[in-house]
Structure formats: C-alpha cells, structure tokens
Amino acid sequence: MAIVIALDAMGGDHAPGVVIDGAARALCERSDLRFLLFGDAGRVRPLLERHPVLAAASELRHTDAFVAAETRPSLALRQGRRSSMRLAIDAVKAGEARAAVSAGNTGALMAMGKVVLRTLEGIDRPAIATALPSRREPVVMLDLGANVDCSPQHLFQFAVMGEVYARTVLGVARPRVALLNIGTEEIKGESGVREAARLLRNSPLDIDFRGFVEGDDIPTGKVDVVVTDGFTGNVALKVAEGASRFYAGTLRDAFRSGLRAKLGYLLARPALERVRRRLDPRRYNGAMLLGLSGVVVKSHGGTDAFGFAHAVLSAARIVEQGTNERIIEEMRRVAASIAAPRLRVAAS
C-alpha cells in the first residue's frame, strides 16, 4: 500500500527546488511513495513538470503563504493557518497523509505540530530526535532543542521514545540508553538528571539503561541512545557540527599545502572518500518530532536534494515501523505498573 507524505514545498533555504528534486530522488528509491505538495503553484508546477514520474505520484495544492525562517513560533501560529507548513500538518491530522516533512522554521513546525496533532498518550512534551554518526552504529540523540527546561519525568519519557526509535527505525535489537551528564559517576550532575536515572533504573520497561555518559562518549558509539534536555542537546549538536567542518577544512588545507601533500592526497583519496561518505551529514538528515500523535520530520533548512530525500525516506520508515504505536504501548505499560500498587492499596 502506498505511503502518502505531505511536503511543505516552500520550507527551507532552497525551496521549492530542493523539495521537488528531493522528493523525486526519494521516489526513485521507493516507488510506493505518494506526495501531497503544499506551496505556490506558480513556482512549484514548473519544477514538478521536470519530473514526470513524480508529477504522476503527486497532488499539488496551492497556497501562496509560507512561514519565513525568522518568524516567531507564536506569530506563525496566529498568522500561518494557510501556510504550506500548516497545511502539510493539517493533512496528517485529517488522515490524508501518513507523515509531514518540512525544511522550514523549526520552532514554528514544533508549535504547529503540538497545536494541531497534540501529544501521544502518556507523553507530556515532544522532543526533537535524530541519528548522529559514531565510530560504530548511528547514535540517537534527543532532545535537540524543543525543550530547554526538562523535569526528570520528561527525560524519562525522552528515553522511552528514543529507545523505541532506535529499535524501530535504526533496527537496533536492544538499544543501550544513557543520560548525558558532566561525569559518569552516580553522584555527578544536577538533581533532575540523577532523579531521571533513578526512574530509568526502576522502570518496569525492559530498557538497557547504562547510566551516564559524557559528551566525548557520543561519537564513540558507547551507547545507542543519548538523552538530555533541549538546551544541552542543541549546544552539543552545534559543537559537533562546527568541529566536523573545522577538521574537514583543516584537512583540505593541509592537502593543498604543497606538492608532497597533493601526492599524499592522491594516495589517501580512496580512504578519505569512504570517510566522507560515512560522515556525510546529508545521510543523517531528518529529525523526528517524537511524541506528537502524528509523524512530523524536520529536514535541515540548508540541505540539498540528496539530504531532503533522506528526510523523506526517514519519514516513510517511521510510518511503516509503527514507531508512534510502539511508544504508546510502552507508556501504557508504565502507567499500568504505577496504577497496580494503587489498586492493591485501595483494595486492602
């Protein structure tokens, strides 16, 4: 059965071109995809005509309104009801699409998602989650910016969602979960993080909780899921992205520094190309807004067609693996374990 995905055709730094080209790439990978495209028909239709196969698999719905990158989330909520972003989310709510993908304003996307779709049963706040490269397998990290202040219960819920995401989307049989902290010792960190660790250790769920990890543990692949608040997670992500660009630039400059360096580059080129492919950020594009009662995926605003295609394919995998349904199952088990002792006490 076809998977229908709603696309915000006007979201992102290079929309609508990247959105259309990316959707065409994704359709080449998966012929079972169908698209609802929301955007300015005068700009989108000429691009769509360049991809006859995509055009046949798509329905274009016109709107000349879109959410600008600098728009405040509160303003987007009030004035963006006919925007391409909002209409894509509305399509998920109405059951016309199984997922929505946007490369637009992150804050507006999260705000609209929460208002339109609400949160899953048992989840207080949604979180932004994505997979990051490591020396082993990709590592799921959340929250990456949706929630600056988090209670222990929020961190516990993030851990449950991240563990399910790693199992369903990345195919990790038994994900190792840890909380990001300033040290691995149990006495380290502020009280909320230590309380979240206690909740995870005492959880009725079969979570392989490994305690605390530090920032330099993330790229080693020591665990499969790293949980933190949105402020810390966003800072960690931006530092990692900046460091990656710094080392890539430094290496490039070094290989251009002289004839010997250029000859060395020719010898090392096959190995460097393998490294480049493995660390290519476009391959990890597509952050899920975990915890919403519908699938919404955020693409990086500055990505190209290759990266946007990856975000679309990620959305399709999340849908077909039933990630949201499995999160609900896990949270129901938690609620049942809490309710059972209360019932026994009341009966006595």
Buried (B, 14 or more C-beta within 10 A) or exposed (E): EEBBBBBBBBBBEBBBBBBBBBBBBBBEEBEEBBBBBBBBBEBBBEBBEEBEEBBEBBEBBBBEBBBBEEBEBEBBBEEBEEBBBBBBBBBBBEEBBBBBBBBBBBBBBBBBBBEBBBBBEBBEBBBBBBBBBBEEBBBBBBBBBBBEEBBBBBBBBBBBBBBBBBBBBBEBEEBBBBBBBEEBEEEEBEEBBBBBBEBBEEBEBEBBBBBBBBBEBBBEBBBBBBBBBBBBBBBBBEEBEEEBEEEEEEBEEEBEEEEEEEEEBEEEEEEBEEEEEEBBBBBBBBBBBBBBBBBBBBBBBEBBBBBBBBBBBBBBBBBBBEBBEBBBEBBEBBEEEEEEEEEEEEEE
